[in-house]
Amino acid sequence: FLTGGLPFTGRNAFDLMNAISYQRAPALLPDSAGELLHLERIALRCLERDPARRYRTIDALRRDFDSYLAAEYQAI
């Protein structure tokens, strides 16, 4: 949980499945700080409904995450 909550909610199972099926995942934070934008893009890409828009391999996800971590480390 990057935000402390679930990306989709509903009053019941039908509402939840409807949200997952037809809504885009919400932003991680309403007004993301600059340093979170890269991590947010990674997370939202993982949550894409269209499989063609998700990471095609775990290595592609790892490369983006490693890039994020390297940038965070340099900022320290």
TINUVEX-279530 format. One record per residue: residue number from 1; residue in three letters; chain; x, y, z of N, C-alpha, C, O in turn. Coordinates in Angstrom, 1 decimal. Example, Ala and Ser with C-alpha at 12.3 -4.5 7.8 and 13.67 -1.06 7.14 Angstrom:
BEGIN
1_ALA_A_13.2_-5.7_7.8_12.3_-4.5_7.8_13.2_-3.3_7.8_14.2_-3.3_8.5
2_SER_A_12.8_-2.2_7.1_13.7_-1.1_7.1_12.9_0.0_7.9_13.4_1.1_8.0
//
This chain:
BEGIN
1_PHE_A_0.8_-1.2_0.0_0.0_0.0_0.0_0.9_1.2_0.0_1.4_1.6_1.0
2_LEU_A_1.0_1.9_-1.1_1.8_3.1_-1.2_1.0_4.3_-0.6_1.7_5.2_-0.1
3_THR_A_-0.3_4.2_-0.6_-1.1_5.3_-0.1_-1.8_5.0_1.3_-2.4_5.9_1.8
4_GLY_A_-1.7_3.8_1.7_-2.3_3.4_2.9_-3.8_3.0_2.7_-4.5_2.8_3.6
5_GLY_A_-4.2_2.9_1.4_-5.5_2.4_1.1_-5.5_1.7_-0.2_-4.5_1.5_-0.9
6_LEU_A_-6.7_1.2_-0.5_-6.9_0.4_-1.8_-7.1_1.3_-2.9_-7.7_2.4_-2.8
7_PRO_A_-6.7_0.9_-4.1_-6.9_1.8_-5.3_-8.4_1.9_-5.7_-8.9_2.9_-6.3
8_PHE_A_-9.2_0.8_-5.4_-10.6_0.8_-5.8_-11.4_0.4_-4.5_-11.0_-0.5_-3.8
9_THR_A_-12.6_1.0_-4.4_-13.5_0.6_-3.3_-14.9_0.5_-3.9_-15.2_1.0_-5.0
10_GLY_A_-15.8_0.0_-3.1_-17.2_-0.1_-3.5_-18.0_-0.4_-2.3_-17.5_-1.0_-1.3
11_ARG_A_-19.3_-0.1_-2.4_-20.2_-0.4_-1.3_-20.5_-1.9_-1.1_-20.8_-2.4_-0.1
12_ASN_A_-20.3_-2.6_-2.3_-20.5_-4.0_-2.3_-19.6_-4.7_-3.4_-18.9_-3.9_-4.1
13_ALA_A_-19.7_-6.0_-3.5_-18.8_-6.6_-4.5_-19.1_-6.2_-5.9_-18.1_-6.0_-6.7
14_PHE_A_-20.3_-5.9_-6.3_-20.7_-5.5_-7.6_-20.1_-4.1_-7.9_-19.4_-3.9_-8.9
15_ASP_A_-20.2_-3.2_-6.9_-19.6_-1.8_-7.1_-18.1_-1.9_-7.2_-17.5_-1.2_-8.0
16_LEU_A_-17.5_-2.7_-6.4_-16.0_-2.9_-6.5_-15.6_-3.4_-7.8_-14.7_-2.9_-8.4
17_MET_A_-16.2_-4.5_-8.3_-15.9_-5.0_-9.6_-16.1_-4.0_-10.7_-15.4_-4.0_-11.7
18_ASN_A_-17.2_-3.3_-10.6_-17.5_-2.2_-11.6_-16.4_-1.2_-11.6_-15.9_-0.8_-12.7
19_ALA_A_-15.9_-0.8_-10.5_-14.9_0.2_-10.4_-13.6_-0.3_-11.0_-12.9_0.4_-11.7
20_ILE_A_-13.2_-1.5_-10.6_-12.0_-2.1_-11.2_-12.1_-2.3_-12.7_-11.1_-2.1_-13.4
21_SER_A_-13.2_-2.6_-13.2_-13.4_-2.8_-14.6_-13.5_-1.6_-15.5_-13.0_-1.6_-16.6
22_TYR_A_-14.0_-0.5_-14.9_-14.3_0.7_-15.8_-13.6_2.0_-15.4_-13.7_2.9_-16.1
23_GLN_A_-13.0_2.0_-14.2_-12.3_3.2_-13.8_-10.8_3.1_-13.9_-10.3_2.0_-13.7
24_ARG_A_-10.2_4.2_-14.1_-8.7_4.3_-14.1_-8.3_4.3_-12.6_-9.0_4.8_-11.8
25_ALA_A_-7.2_3.8_-12.3_-6.7_3.8_-11.0_-6.4_5.3_-10.6_-5.9_6.1_-11.4
26_PRO_A_-6.8_5.7_-9.4_-6.6_7.1_-9.0_-5.1_7.4_-8.7_-4.3_6.5_-8.6
27_ALA_A_-4.8_8.7_-8.8_-3.4_9.1_-8.4_-3.1_8.6_-7.0_-3.9_8.5_-6.2
28_LEU_A_-1.8_8.4_-6.8_-1.4_8.0_-5.5_-1.7_9.1_-4.4_-2.2_8.7_-3.3
29_LEU_A_-1.4_10.3_-4.7_-1.7_11.4_-3.9_-2.4_12.5_-4.7_-2.0_12.7_-5.9
30_PRO_A_-3.3_13.2_-4.1_-4.0_14.2_-4.9_-3.1_15.2_-5.5_-3.2_15.6_-6.7
31_ASP_A_-2.1_15.7_-4.8_-1.1_16.6_-5.3_0.3_16.0_-5.0_1.0_16.4_-4.1
32_SER_A_0.7_15.1_-5.9_2.0_14.4_-5.7_3.1_15.3_-5.6_3.2_16.3_-6.4
33_ALA_A_4.0_15.1_-4.7_5.3_15.8_-4.6_6.2_15.3_-5.8_6.0_14.2_-6.2
34_GLY_A_7.0_16.2_-6.3_7.9_15.8_-7.4_8.6_14.5_-7.3_8.7_13.8_-8.3
35_GLU_A_9.1_14.2_-6.1_9.9_13.0_-6.0_9.0_11.7_-6.1_9.5_10.6_-6.3
36_LEU_A_7.7_11.9_-5.9_6.8_10.7_-6.0_6.3_10.5_-7.4_5.8_9.4_-7.7
37_LEU_A_6.5_11.4_-8.3_6.0_11.2_-9.7_6.5_10.0_-10.4_5.7_9.3_-11.0
38_HIS_A_7.8_9.7_-10.3_8.3_8.5_-10.9_7.7_7.3_-10.3_7.3_6.4_-11.1
39_LEU_A_7.7_7.2_-9.0_7.1_6.0_-8.4_5.6_5.9_-8.7_5.1_4.8_-8.9
40_GLU_A_4.9_7.0_-8.8_3.5_7.0_-9.1_3.3_6.5_-10.5_2.4_5.7_-10.8
41_ARG_A_4.1_6.9_-11.5_4.0_6.4_-12.8_4.2_4.9_-12.9_3.5_4.2_-13.6
42_ILE_A_5.2_4.4_-12.1_5.4_2.9_-12.1_4.2_2.2_-11.5_3.7_1.2_-12.1
43_ALA_A_3.7_2.7_-10.4_2.5_2.0_-9.8_1.3_2.1_-10.7_0.6_1.1_-10.8
44_LEU_A_1.0_3.2_-11.3_-0.1_3.3_-12.2_0.0_2.4_-13.4_-1.0_1.9_-13.9
45_ARG_A_1.2_2.3_-13.9_1.4_1.4_-15.1_1.1_0.0_-14.7_0.6_-0.8_-15.5
46_CYS_A_1.5_-0.4_-13.5_1.2_-1.8_-13.0_-0.3_-2.0_-12.9_-0.8_-3.1_-13.0
47_LEU_A_-1.1_-0.9_-12.6_-2.5_-1.0_-12.4_-3.3_-0.8_-13.7_-4.6_-0.8_-13.7
48_GLU_A_-2.7_-0.6_-14.8_-3.4_-0.4_-16.1_-4.4_-1.5_-16.4_-4.0_-2.7_-16.2
49_ARG_A_-5.6_-1.2_-16.8_-6.6_-2.2_-17.2_-6.2_-3.0_-18.4_-6.3_-4.2_-18.5
50_ASP_A_-5.6_-2.2_-19.4_-5.2_-2.8_-20.7_-3.9_-3.5_-20.5_-2.9_-2.8_-20.2
51_PRO_A_-3.8_-4.8_-20.6_-2.5_-5.5_-20.5_-1.4_-5.0_-21.4_-0.2_-5.0_-21.0
52_ALA_A_-1.7_-4.5_-22.5_-0.7_-3.9_-23.4_-0.1_-2.7_-22.9_1.0_-2.3_-23.3
53_ARG_A_-0.7_-2.0_-21.9_-0.1_-0.8_-21.3_0.6_-1.1_-20.1_1.3_-0.2_-19.5
54_ARG_A_0.6_-2.3_-19.6_1.3_-2.7_-18.4_2.8_-3.1_-18.8_3.1_-3.2_-19.9
55_TYR_A_3.6_-3.3_-17.7_4.9_-3.8_-18.0_4.8_-5.2_-18.6_4.0_-6.0_-18.2
56_ARG_A_5.6_-5.4_-19.7_5.5_-6.7_-20.4_6.3_-7.8_-19.7_6.0_-9.0_-19.8
57_THR_A_7.4_-7.4_-18.9_8.2_-8.3_-18.2_8.5_-7.8_-16.8_8.5_-6.6_-16.6
58_ILE_A_8.9_-8.7_-15.9_9.3_-8.3_-14.6_10.6_-7.5_-14.7_10.9_-6.6_-13.9
59_ASP_A_11.5_-7.8_-15.7_12.7_-7.1_-15.9_12.5_-5.6_-16.3_13.2_-4.7_-15.8
60_ALA_A_11.4_-5.3_-17.1_11.1_-4.0_-17.4_10.6_-3.2_-16.2_11.0_-2.0_-16.0
61_LEU_A_9.8_-3.8_-15.3_9.4_-3.2_-14.1_10.6_-3.0_-13.2_10.8_-1.9_-12.6
62_ARG_A_11.5_-4.0_-13.1_12.7_-3.8_-12.3_13.6_-2.7_-12.7_14.1_-1.9_-11.9
63_ARG_A_13.8_-2.5_-14.0_14.6_-1.4_-14.5_14.0_-0.1_-14.1_14.8_0.8_-13.7
64_ASP_A_12.7_0.1_-14.3_12.1_1.4_-13.9_12.2_1.6_-12.4_12.5_2.7_-11.9
65_PHE_A_12.0_0.5_-11.6_12.1_0.7_-10.1_13.6_1.0_-9.7_13.8_1.8_-8.8
66_ASP_A_14.5_0.3_-10.3_15.9_0.6_-10.1_16.3_2.0_-10.4_17.1_2.7_-9.7
67_SER_A_15.7_2.5_-11.5_16.0_3.9_-11.9_15.4_4.9_-10.8_16.1_5.9_-10.5
68_TYR_A_14.2_4.6_-10.3_13.6_5.4_-9.3_14.5_5.3_-8.0_14.8_6.4_-7.4
69_LEU_A_14.9_4.2_-7.6_15.8_4.1_-6.4_17.1_4.8_-6.6_17.6_5.4_-5.6
70_ALA_A_17.7_4.7_-7.8_19.0_5.4_-8.0_18.8_6.9_-7.9_19.6_7.6_-7.3
71_ALA_A_17.7_7.4_-8.4_17.4_8.9_-8.3_17.1_9.3_-6.8_17.6_10.3_-6.4
72_GLU_A_16.4_8.4_-6.1_16.2_8.7_-4.7_17.5_8.7_-3.9_17.7_9.6_-3.0
73_TYR_A_18.4_7.8_-4.2_19.6_7.7_-3.5_20.5_8.9_-3.8_21.2_9.4_-2.9
74_GLN_A_20.5_9.4_-5.0_21.3_10.6_-5.4_20.7_11.8_-4.7_21.5_12.8_-4.4
75_ALA_A_19.5_11.8_-4.3_18.9_13.0_-3.7_19.2_13.1_-2.2_19.1_14.2_-1.6
76_ILE_A_19.7_12.0_-1.7_20.1_12.0_-0.2_21.4_12.8_0.0_21.8_12.9_1.2
//
